[in-house]
Structures are given as structure tokens and as C-alpha cells.
């Protein structure tokens, strides 16, 4: 995996982020004025400060901007209630599936690089078990576990998480 450097914020980046956040929050506010009952379904307001604090690489910035832009699509705000009682929107469900797919692609690449085998004695190690694909089926996740699942997916989808895992935690099994 290629090395990712910390982002150097340009004025154009700041303006682009501010514009995307403004559009996101405007659509959210517009929807709440039309249908106040959507409050529990819609994602929370976006904040430029918080996004700037969480974004460490240019790829993270691009992913955040794309994520905010996907909320602008028609029908993204439609509410969904699962069998387990999770209240979310089409947008959030799609975002989680995109991030889980990205996590699983990174894990597969890392697993291929690790090449576990019985000859080397690396089969079934902690590292290999951590690189198994993340399971995602919104209908099987309990309502009480939903927030924790979303938080873990958000954390693991960042480039900073990958860097941290490559440096520390997966080396336990070696």
C-alpha cells in the first residue's frame, strides 16, 4: 500500500468543503421544515470544523466530499426502518455499505500481503483473524448495536486507522 501523507489544506479545499457542508445542511433543514417527523431518521448536521479535524489525508477529504454529495441525490433522504427497529435513511445505509466494502478491500490486500500458511505457522493468528472481511447485513444488526457498528466503520474507513493498524496492533500475532 502506498504511503499517505498528511493533507496540506489549500484555500480551494476549504471553500469546497464549506460549500458541500452548506448544501448538506441546507437540504437537511429544508427536509425538516417540510416533514418534522424525519428528525430521528436524518443524519446529524455536518460541521466544517469537525470534518477538518477528522480528515488527515487528501483521500479522506475526497471521501468526505463524495459522501456529502451523495446526500444531495434525489431519494437519499427516504426513511428506512429495519426488522430490528433501526431507523435510518437510504443515504446512511448506502454510506455504510460503501465504507464496509472499502474496509474489506483493504483487509483483503493486507491479508494477501501477509500470506498466512500452515508451513510458516501463521494460520489462525490474531493478525489473520483481524483481517477477515467485516460482515454487514443491516437486517441482522440489533438496534442497540447499530451506533457502535457505525462508529467502528467510520473509524476503520479512515487512512489514519490503517496506518495505526500497520504500525501496532496487528503485529501482535507475528
Buried (B, 14 or more C-beta within 10 A) or exposed (E): EEEBEEBEEEEEBEEEBEEBBEBBBEBBEEBEEEEEEBEEBBBEEBEBEEBBEBBBBBEBBEBBBEBBEBBBEEEBBEBBEBEBEBBBBBBBBBBBEBBBBBBBEBBEEBBEEBEBEEEEEBEEBEBBEBBEEBEBEBEEBEEEEBEEBBEBBBBBBBBBBBBEBEEEEBEEBE
